[in-house]
Amino acid sequence: MDAYGELVRLRAMGVDDAEALWRWNHDADVMRWMDEGYAETVAEVAKWLEERPPNAYGDVLFGVEAEGTLIGLVRLHGAEPEAGIADMDIYLGEKDFWGKGYGTDAVRAVCRYGFHKMRLRKITLTVAAENEGARHIYGKVGFVEEGRLRGTFRSADGQWADKFTMGLFESELRLTS
């Protein structure tokens, strides 16, 4: 089932998305604030997408689409019905779409999906303390800073930095800026 924002459509990802995902994962600007894994080939990314279990309550992966183009991904994972809490990851890989409201819209859309379709009670995330752009977006949507994880993010220059944990209850979700 797709989810929609005002600017974006969230849809299931498939093997056809492997090349874009591979390209984003090998772009230093895109990966600046991400915990990077190891280098993979396009074929390995395609295999991961093909073998990945289908979207289900515990792990939902969406491609973020805008203007007919796949521009990023967003994921709710780690959800258990007993707790009703999921962790959120998001990034936009198409830099032409940065700073134009697509990220904020995607966060709102996935949070609405999580609260309404998955019946979550809370969505959490971690974000590098220095990633002011992402922290601004999360704050606009209603996420609240809940704690600081000291020295848990390794920056591109090899320095260890802090991360913030943030959380959002449905009653805190801001549907407009």
trRosetta pair geometry for C-beta under 8 A, 3 or more apart (Angstrom, degrees):
i j d omega theta_ij theta_ji phi_ij phi_ji
1 117 7.1 -173 87 -136 140 150
2 9 5.7 -9 -176 -177 125 99
2 10 6.2 154 -164 79 67 59
2 11 4.9 -17 -110 -94 99 78
2 12 7.9 -97 -81 -9 68 72
3 9 7.5 152 80 -164 45 52
3 10 4.2 -5 59 53 93 117
3 62 6.9 -49 34 -115 108 158
3 109 5.1 139 130 167 110 101
3 110 6.8 121 90 -90 152 47
3 112 7.0 160 -169 81 125 99
3 113 4.2 -51 -100 -74 156 126
3 117 7.6 -112 -86 -8 117 144
4 8 7.3 177 -153 95 50 53
4 9 5.4 -20 -106 -111 76 69
4 10 7.2 -144 -69 19 30 78
4 109 6.3 -123 117 -134 17 126
5 8 4.5 29 42 50 115 83
5 9 7.7 -141 26 -70 72 30
5 10 7.6 76 -15 -23 93 96
5 105 3.8 131 142 170 149 95
5 106 6.3 -106 -14 -76 151 34
5 108 5.8 104 -122 77 116 101
5 109 3.6 -91 -58 -57 97 120
6 105 5.6 -111 47 -131 81 125
7 66 5.7 6 150 -125 87 116
7 101 6.0 125 -17 111 161 102
7 102 5.4 -119 117 -105 134 66
7 105 4.3 135 40 38 104 176
8 64 5.3 -23 -164 -167 138 88
8 65 6.4 134 -162 68 77 47
8 66 5.0 -52 -100 -74 75 92
8 71 7.7 -104 -117 46 113 123
8 102 5.8 102 -59 -156 117 82
8 105 5.0 144 8 111 106 116
8 106 5.0 -7 57 -77 166 80
8 109 6.0 -124 78 -3 106 155
9 64 7.9 144 73 -160 44 43
9 65 4.6 -26 64 67 92 105
9 66 7.6 166 18 -76 71 45
10 62 3.8 8 -176 174 99 148
10 63 7.2 155 -155 71 52 43
10 64 6.2 -22 -100 -100 71 59
10 65 7.5 175 -86 19 22 82
10 74 6.4 -58 -123 51 121 119
10 106 6.9 120 -74 -143 104 82
10 109 5.5 170 -19 126 122 128
10 110 6.2 131 -91 -76 161 82
10 113 6.8 -83 69 -37 150 153
11 62 6.2 112 48 -157 22 86
11 63 5.3 -28 68 57 79 94
11 65 5.9 9 14 -3 114 127
12 55 5.9 -120 -110 -16 104 130
12 61 7.4 70 -144 87 59 75
12 62 6.8 -62 -84 -115 30 58
12 63 7.2 16 108 8 18 94
13 17 4.8 -78 -160 42 93 157
13 21 7.6 73 -169 -59 140 134
13 49 6.1 -98 128 -140 102 114
13 61 5.5 -58 21 125 117 108
13 62 6.9 140 -29 -167 91 17
13 63 4.4 122 -84 -44 87 100
13 73 6.5 -2 -62 -116 143 117
14 17 5.9 114 60 3 50 100
14 49 6.1 106 180 159 25 121
14 50 8.0 54 -169 -86 66 58
15 18 5.7 -13 -171 -26 52 115
15 46 5.0 52 -152 -157 87 89
15 49 5.1 162 -87 98 49 121
15 50 5.1 33 -79 -69 111 92
17 20 5.5 -59 -168 45 66 110
17 21 5.6 65 137 -24 88 109
17 49 6.4 172 63 -126 95 158
17 63 5.7 -133 -112 -90 153 138
17 70 5.9 -167 -126 -154 102 169
18 21 5.7 -63 -145 42 30 110
18 22 5.9 32 158 -21 68 109
18 42 5.6 100 137 -174 110 77
18 43 7.9 55 163 -95 148 17
18 45 4.4 141 -156 106 91 102
18 46 3.7 -18 -91 -76 164 75
18 49 5.6 -131 -76 11 91 141
19 22 5.7 -54 -145 37 28 113
19 23 6.3 31 155 -21 63 106
19 42 5.7 14 -98 -141 64 123
19 45 8.0 153 -63 84 25 135
20 23 5.7 -54 -148 35 31 112
20 24 6.4 29 156 -17 65 105
20 70 5.3 113 98 94 174 126
20 93 6.5 131 165 88 90 146
20 94 8.0 -29 -160 -58 115 96
21 24 5.9 -54 -147 37 30 109
21 25 6.2 26 156 -17 64 112
21 45 5.3 177 93 -179 114 136
21 49 7.3 151 25 -59 158 127
21 73 7.2 31 -105 -30 101 137
21 93 7.5 -157 -111 -42 38 166
22 25 5.8 -61 -146 40 27 109
22 26 6.5 8 160 -5 64 113
22 40 6.9 -115 -120 90 93 93
22 41 7.5 -12 -132 154 136 29
22 42 4.6 -58 -45 -100 171 70
22 45 4.6 -146 -68 7 95 159
23 26 6.2 -74 -151 45 26 99
23 27 6.5 32 152 -34 65 110
23 93 7.0 109 92 165 88 132
24 27 5.6 -57 -148 22 34 116
24 30 4.8 -126 -166 150 76 164
24 31 7.6 133 152 -52 68 85
24 72 7.6 129 -122 -114 159 61
24 91 7.3 146 168 113 133 118
24 93 3.0 -56 -106 -132 131 134
24 94 7.9 -62 -88 -44 111 51
25 30 7.5 -83 -71 98 21 128
25 31 6.5 71 -152 -74 41 123
25 36 7.8 128 -166 -137 82 89
25 37 7.8 -23 -163 45 125 97
25 40 7.2 1 110 41 148 101
25 45 7.4 180 23 -95 146 135
26 31 7.9 25 -86 -21 6 136
26 39 7.2 60 -99 -130 100 90
27 30 4.0 61 84 13 111 113
27 31 6.4 147 78 -6 58 92
27 93 7.0 122 38 -158 137 88
27 95 8.0 -137 159 -39 150 115
28 31 6.1 -69 -137 51 27 98
28 32 6.6 62 157 -67 62 78
28 156 6.6 79 -167 -134 101 140
29 32 5.9 -17 -160 -30 30 114
29 95 6.5 20 109 -88 138 133
30 34 7.6 1 131 -3 68 129
30 91 6.6 98 -179 159 88 128
30 92 7.9 -124 -134 96 95 49
30 93 5.0 29 -137 -129 143 67
30 95 7.2 -111 -72 -62 89 94
31 34 4.7 -78 -152 43 64 116
31 36 5.4 50 -179 -84 129 110
31 156 7.9 115 104 -88 87 108
32 155 8.0 4 -177 -157 72 76
32 156 5.7 -47 -134 -39 68 128
33 91 7.9 173 71 -106 99 118
33 127 7.5 1 172 -160 126 73
33 128 5.0 -134 -150 18 92 131
33 131 4.4 67 -126 -93 141 134
33 134 6.5 177 139 -13 165 142
34 91 6.4 -26 -72 -65 122 154
35 153 7.1 -110 -78 -128 90 75
35 154 7.7 83 -122 38 75 86
37 40 7.5 14 101 -26 118 110
40 44 4.0 -122 -173 85 105 131
40 45 5.4 124 114 -51 128 82
40 48 7.7 -2 -179 -16 162 133
41 44 4.7 102 52 3 75 99
41 45 7.2 -138 96 -1 44 84
42 45 5.7 -55 -152 37 35 111
42 46 6.2 37 150 -20 67 106
43 46 5.6 -52 -146 37 32 113
43 47 6.3 36 153 -22 64 104
44 47 5.5 -49 -146 34 32 114
44 48 6.5 37 152 -21 63 102
45 48 5.6 -51 -151 33 33 113
45 49 6.5 31 152 -16 65 105
46 49 5.7 -56 -149 39 32 110
46 50 6.1 31 153 -20 66 109
47 50 5.6 -56 -143 39 30 112
47 51 5.9 10 164 -3 67 114
48 51 6.3 -66 -137 48 23 96
48 52 6.0 44 158 -49 62 101
49 52 5.8 -37 -144 5 26 120
52 61 7.1 -26 154 26 150 147
53 56 6.6 -40 132 4 115 118
53 59 7.1 83 72 71 110 126
55 59 7.1 -131 -136 104 52 64
55 60 4.7 53 -155 -125 106 69
55 61 6.4 -139 -91 34 96 65
55 62 8.0 49 -101 -64 143 69
56 59 6.4 30 57 50 77 71
56 60 7.4 -151 52 -71 26 73
57 60 7.8 -21 -138 -44 13 102
57 79 5.7 -116 153 97 76 122
57 81 6.6 2 157 -60 151 91
57 118 6.2 135 -139 -140 75 97
58 77 6.9 33 150 -154 63 59
58 78 7.0 31 -171 -94 78 3
58 79 5.2 -157 -123 62 41 77
58 80 6.9 30 -108 -78 94 53
59 75 7.2 -8 -166 -173 74 105
59 76 7.5 -178 -140 94 31 58
59 77 4.4 26 -117 -120 79 87
59 78 7.6 72 -81 -22 80 38
59 79 7.5 -169 -51 26 42 91
60 75 6.6 168 88 -152 54 58
60 76 4.8 11 51 53 102 94
60 77 7.3 -155 31 -70 53 61
60 113 7.6 -143 123 131 157 129
60 118 7.3 -119 -15 -71 144 134
61 73 6.5 -6 -173 -173 89 117
61 74 7.9 162 -154 86 48 41
61 75 4.7 -11 -105 -105 69 99
61 77 7.9 22 -64 -63 80 107
62 73 6.6 159 86 -156 51 66
62 74 5.2 -12 63 63 102 85
62 75 7.1 -178 22 -80 67 49
62 110 6.6 -161 35 -98 140 108
63 70 5.0 -43 178 -135 125 107
63 72 7.6 149 -165 88 56 37
63 73 5.6 -45 -110 -100 47 78
64 70 7.2 105 71 -160 51 60
64 71 5.4 -66 101 67 97 84
64 72 4.1 -4 46 68 125 84
64 73 6.1 -153 -2 -82 89 20
64 74 5.7 76 -56 -11 109 101
64 90 7.7 62 -42 -153 140 99
64 92 6.7 -71 77 -101 144 80
64 102 7.1 113 155 162 128 105
64 106 4.7 -10 -125 -116 133 138
65 68 7.0 -5 176 -138 107 12
65 69 6.6 164 -154 79 71 32
65 70 5.5 -40 -96 -94 79 52
65 71 6.8 133 -121 9 25 84
66 69 6.2 -28 70 59 62 83
66 71 5.1 -10 26 -3 103 139
66 97 6.1 123 61 -130 142 141
66 102 5.3 -60 -53 -127 160 127
69 94 6.5 60 134 -68 124 172
69 97 7.9 -168 89 -52 123 134
70 94 7.6 143 105 -31 52 127
71 92 5.4 -9 143 -151 95 94
71 93 6.7 180 171 51 44 70
71 94 4.1 -83 -137 31 75 122
71 97 4.6 -2 -154 28 141 163
71 102 6.2 -31 106 156 154 152
72 90 6.8 50 147 -178 128 78
72 91 5.5 -148 -154 106 113 47
72 92 3.6 -76 -62 -109 141 48
72 93 5.2 157 -97 4 66 73
72 94 6.8 -113 -45 16 77 82
72 97 7.7 -130 -22 82 108 137
72 102 7.7 135 14 130 127 118
72 103 7.6 27 32 -97 168 78
72 106 6.8 -30 77 -102 126 174
73 89 8.0 7 110 109 94 93
73 90 7.1 -160 99 -138 51 52
73 91 6.7 11 53 54 75 71
73 93 7.7 30 0 -15 83 111
74 88 7.0 -11 -172 -167 92 95
74 89 7.1 173 -152 90 47 54
74 90 4.2 2 -109 -105 85 94
74 106 5.4 179 -43 162 142 112
74 107 7.4 -170 -124 -87 141 48
74 110 4.7 -122 137 -61 141 152
75 88 7.0 156 82 -152 53 48
75 89 4.7 0 53 54 102 96
75 90 7.4 -173 21 -71 63 55
76 79 6.3 26 146 -35 100 124
76 86 4.2 33 -178 145 97 144
76 87 7.2 151 -155 73 50 41
76 88 5.7 -20 -97 -95 68 73
76 110 6.3 175 -43 174 107 110
76 113 7.6 -156 -12 96 143 108
76 114 5.2 166 -106 -93 157 115
76 118 6.9 -130 116 -20 154 167
76 120 7.6 -114 -170 -50 141 152
76 123 6.9 -69 -123 -127 109 109
77 86 6.4 124 50 -166 19 95
77 87 5.6 -35 68 63 74 92
77 89 7.2 -3 16 6 113 107
78 85 7.6 -34 113 109 99 79
78 86 5.9 141 69 -143 76 56
78 87 4.6 40 34 11 132 104
79 83 7.8 -153 -160 72 53 96
79 84 7.5 6 -158 -145 94 23
79 85 6.8 -169 -120 87 66 35
79 86 3.8 -22 -70 -84 100 99
79 118 6.4 -47 -167 177 167 136
79 120 6.5 -85 -127 -96 126 109
80 83 4.9 57 71 24 98 100
80 84 7.8 -67 82 -30 57 30
80 85 7.6 -1 40 49 77 72
81 84 6.9 22 -164 -68 34 66
83 121 8.0 -124 147 40 53 112
84 119 6.7 -74 -131 122 109 76
84 120 5.2 146 178 -149 76 47
84 121 3.9 58 121 6 130 97
84 122 6.7 92 114 21 85 75
85 120 6.6 100 -102 -160 23 101
85 121 6.7 -47 -68 62 68 83
85 122 4.6 -12 -111 72 89 99
85 123 7.4 173 -157 -87 62 27
85 124 6.3 23 -179 -6 107 110
86 114 5.9 -132 46 -143 135 127
86 118 7.0 5 -23 128 143 156
86 120 5.4 -72 5 -112 105 143
86 122 7.9 171 27 94 56 58
86 123 5.7 -19 68 -117 83 73
86 124 7.4 -178 92 29 36 74
87 123 7.7 124 -121 -167 15 65
87 124 5.4 -41 -105 77 64 87
87 125 6.4 120 -165 -93 71 50
87 126 8.0 -11 -154 -3 114 84
88 107 7.6 85 158 -136 149 82
88 110 6.6 126 -135 118 122 133
88 111 7.6 -23 -85 -77 154 79
88 114 7.7 -77 -78 -52 112 155
88 123 5.3 37 -29 176 120 111
88 124 7.1 171 12 78 83 34
88 125 4.7 -49 63 -75 89 108
89 125 7.2 154 -77 -130 43 101
90 103 7.0 126 137 -152 130 88
90 106 6.2 147 -152 115 136 122
90 107 6.2 -105 -6 -83 171 82
90 110 7.3 -168 -80 21 123 155
92 95 7.9 130 121 -85 98 34
92 97 5.7 -121 179 89 135 111
92 98 6.1 166 93 -83 132 74
92 102 6.3 97 -105 99 147 117
92 103 5.4 -97 -24 -78 129 97
92 106 7.5 160 -70 14 102 154
94 97 4.8 53 94 11 101 112
94 98 8.0 -165 101 -30 55 78
95 98 5.2 -26 -157 -6 54 120
97 100 5.9 -99 -168 40 52 122
97 102 4.8 -17 168 23 110 157
98 102 7.9 -83 -90 45 23 112
98 103 7.5 27 -130 -27 57 121
99 133 7.9 -68 -85 -147 80 130
101 104 5.4 -57 -156 43 57 114
101 105 5.8 57 148 -24 81 106
102 105 5.7 -57 -146 39 30 111
102 106 6.2 32 155 -21 66 107
103 106 5.7 -54 -146 35 30 111
103 107 6.4 31 155 -19 64 104
103 134 7.8 -99 163 -111 145 68
103 137 5.4 -52 118 -126 113 157
104 107 5.8 -54 -150 34 30 111
104 108 6.5 29 153 -16 64 106
104 137 5.0 -140 -84 -145 78 97
104 140 5.9 -28 -131 88 123 136
104 141 6.5 -173 -154 -59 77 100
104 177 7.2 8 172 -74 153 111
105 108 5.8 -54 -149 38 32 111
105 109 6.2 32 154 -21 66 108
106 109 5.6 -53 -143 37 31 112
106 110 6.3 23 161 -13 66 106
107 110 6.3 -59 -145 40 27 103
107 111 6.2 26 156 -18 63 111
107 137 6.1 134 -2 152 153 111
107 138 6.9 -136 -160 -96 158 58
107 141 5.0 -94 118 -68 124 159
108 111 5.8 -61 -148 39 28 110
108 112 6.3 29 156 -19 66 105
108 141 5.6 -153 -74 -125 76 109
108 173 7.3 116 -138 -171 76 104
108 174 8.0 -81 -107 85 110 59
108 175 6.5 106 -158 -131 129 52
109 112 5.9 -53 -149 35 30 110
109 113 6.4 32 151 -19 63 106
110 113 5.3 -50 -148 37 36 117
110 114 6.2 40 152 -22 66 104
111 114 5.5 -51 -145 36 33 113
111 115 6.3 24 159 -11 66 107
111 123 5.7 -124 -120 21 86 160
111 141 6.5 143 -5 173 156 128
111 168 6.4 -39 -135 109 132 147
111 173 5.5 171 135 -119 133 123
112 115 6.1 -61 -144 43 28 103
112 116 5.7 1 168 3 68 119
112 173 7.2 132 -74 179 68 155
112 175 7.9 63 -74 -107 119 98
113 116 6.5 -69 -131 50 19 93
113 117 5.1 -22 -169 23 64 122
113 118 6.9 53 139 -6 69 101
114 117 7.3 -33 -80 52 11 84
114 118 5.0 -34 -150 41 47 126
114 120 4.4 -22 162 22 92 137
114 123 5.3 72 112 -75 161 125
115 118 7.4 15 -25 56 9 84
115 119 7.4 34 -178 -120 35 21
115 120 5.7 -78 -89 59 45 86
115 123 7.7 -80 -54 -27 85 115
115 170 4.3 121 -138 -103 137 109
115 173 6.8 -94 -21 -31 156 152
116 119 7.6 -12 169 -70 12 51
120 123 6.1 67 128 -61 148 81
120 170 7.7 151 91 -56 76 102
121 169 6.7 -17 162 -135 68 85
121 170 7.0 -80 -149 -11 43 105
122 167 5.7 -6 -174 -170 113 109
122 168 6.7 151 -156 77 64 46
122 169 5.5 -34 -98 -92 80 66
123 167 7.1 156 82 -155 45 59
123 168 4.9 -15 60 60 92 101
124 146 7.7 -51 -132 25 104 146
124 165 6.5 -7 -172 -175 110 95
124 166 6.8 159 -155 85 61 49
124 167 4.7 -22 -101 -100 81 81
124 168 7.6 -177 -79 20 39 69
125 138 6.9 -133 62 -117 138 139
125 143 7.0 -34 36 -136 114 149
125 165 7.5 164 86 -153 40 54
125 166 5.4 -14 61 59 87 95
125 167 7.9 172 21 -80 63 41
126 149 6.7 -12 -140 15 127 138
126 152 7.9 -62 179 104 145 133
126 163 4.6 27 177 160 108 132
126 164 6.9 166 -153 81 61 42
126 165 5.4 -33 -97 -97 78 63
126 166 7.5 156 -98 15 28 77
127 131 5.4 -116 172 66 96 125
127 134 5.1 -162 -148 111 131 126
127 135 5.7 164 116 -74 146 79
127 138 6.6 -138 -30 -12 155 151
127 163 6.3 152 73 -160 28 84
127 164 5.5 -17 61 56 85 91
127 166 6.5 7 8 0 112 121
128 131 4.2 91 67 -13 94 109
128 134 7.7 81 45 48 79 135
128 153 4.7 169 -108 167 93 171
128 155 7.5 105 -151 -88 143 85
128 161 6.1 48 -159 99 98 126
128 162 7.7 120 -159 90 55 47
128 163 5.7 -55 -97 -103 38 76
129 135 8.0 33 -151 -60 34 142
129 148 7.2 34 -84 -138 123 100
129 153 7.6 -176 8 33 79 138
129 161 6.0 -138 39 157 103 105
129 162 4.3 33 -19 83 137 93
129 163 6.3 -140 -33 -104 78 19
129 164 5.7 109 -92 -29 72 91
130 155 7.4 11 43 -94 145 127
130 161 5.9 -40 -8 178 116 155
131 134 4.4 4 138 30 116 114
131 135 6.1 133 96 -20 73 91
132 135 5.5 -57 -141 42 34 112
132 136 6.1 42 156 -27 67 104
133 136 5.8 -54 -152 30 27 113
133 137 6.8 27 151 -17 62 103
134 137 5.6 -53 -151 35 36 112
134 138 6.3 33 154 -17 69 105
135 138 5.8 -53 -145 39 32 110
135 139 6.3 35 154 -20 64 107
135 164 6.9 64 -108 42 116 143
135 166 7.9 167 -129 -56 75 147
136 139 5.8 -58 -150 37 28 112
136 140 6.5 32 153 -23 64 104
137 140 5.7 -55 -151 32 31 112
137 141 6.6 23 154 -14 65 107
138 141 5.8 -60 -152 39 33 108
138 143 3.9 -40 169 43 96 138
138 166 5.5 57 157 122 145 166
138 168 8.0 -134 -171 -51 89 122
139 142 7.7 87 -173 -47 30 9
139 143 6.3 -79 -76 61 35 82
140 174 6.6 -118 156 77 52 133
140 177 5.3 -18 -167 -123 117 86
141 168 7.0 -30 118 -106 101 151
141 173 6.8 -29 168 -144 79 65
141 174 5.8 -174 -166 50 26 90
142 168 5.4 93 100 -133 95 110
142 172 4.1 154 165 142 121 84
142 173 5.0 -156 38 -111 154 23
142 174 4.4 157 -53 -6 103 88
143 166 4.2 46 164 157 119 124
143 167 6.6 148 -153 70 80 17
143 168 4.6 -64 -96 -59 66 106
143 172 7.6 111 -81 124 23 129
144 166 6.3 160 74 -157 32 79
144 167 5.9 -31 59 64 85 71
144 168 7.0 142 9 -83 76 56
144 172 6.7 -73 -24 -166 109 159
145 164 5.3 -52 -135 -175 99 130
145 165 7.6 105 -161 77 56 50
145 166 5.5 -44 -96 -99 44 85
146 164 7.9 123 42 172 58 83
146 165 4.9 -59 67 101 99 96
146 166 6.1 151 5 -116 90 26
146 167 5.0 38 -35 4 139 107
147 164 7.1 155 85 -159 43 59
147 165 4.5 9 56 41 91 113
148 162 5.5 -5 -174 -179 100 131
148 163 7.4 154 -159 82 53 43
148 164 5.8 -33 -102 -104 64 63
148 165 7.6 -135 -65 11 19 79
149 152 4.3 -22 132 10 113 144
149 153 8.0 100 91 -24 107 88
149 162 6.3 153 78 -163 53 73
149 163 4.5 -8 56 61 109 94
149 164 7.5 -169 16 -86 80 13
149 165 6.4 86 -27 -36 103 96
150 162 5.3 -34 -118 -106 43 99
151 160 4.4 29 -152 148 81 125
151 161 7.2 148 -112 75 39 5
151 162 6.5 -13 -33 -80 36 62
152 160 7.6 78 -9 -168 14 98
152 162 6.9 47 28 -141 82 39
152 163 5.0 -65 73 10 111 113
153 160 7.0 131 72 -160 45 56
153 161 4.8 -40 75 71 100 86
153 162 6.8 4 23 97 105 11
153 163 4.9 118 -34 -56 116 98
154 158 6.6 -17 -175 -145 101 34
154 159 7.3 158 -153 79 58 31
154 160 5.8 -34 -97 -97 67 62
154 161 7.6 149 -100 19 18 79
155 158 7.0 -41 74 28 73 18
155 159 4.9 -4 40 59 115 84
155 160 7.7 -162 4 -86 83 13
155 161 5.5 57 -38 -5 108 124
168 172 5.3 -140 -154 81 71 119
168 173 6.3 77 172 -75 119 74
169 172 4.9 89 57 5 74 106
169 173 7.9 -117 98 -26 43 79
170 173 5.8 -32 -159 -4 42 117
174 177 7.3 86 133 -100 123 27
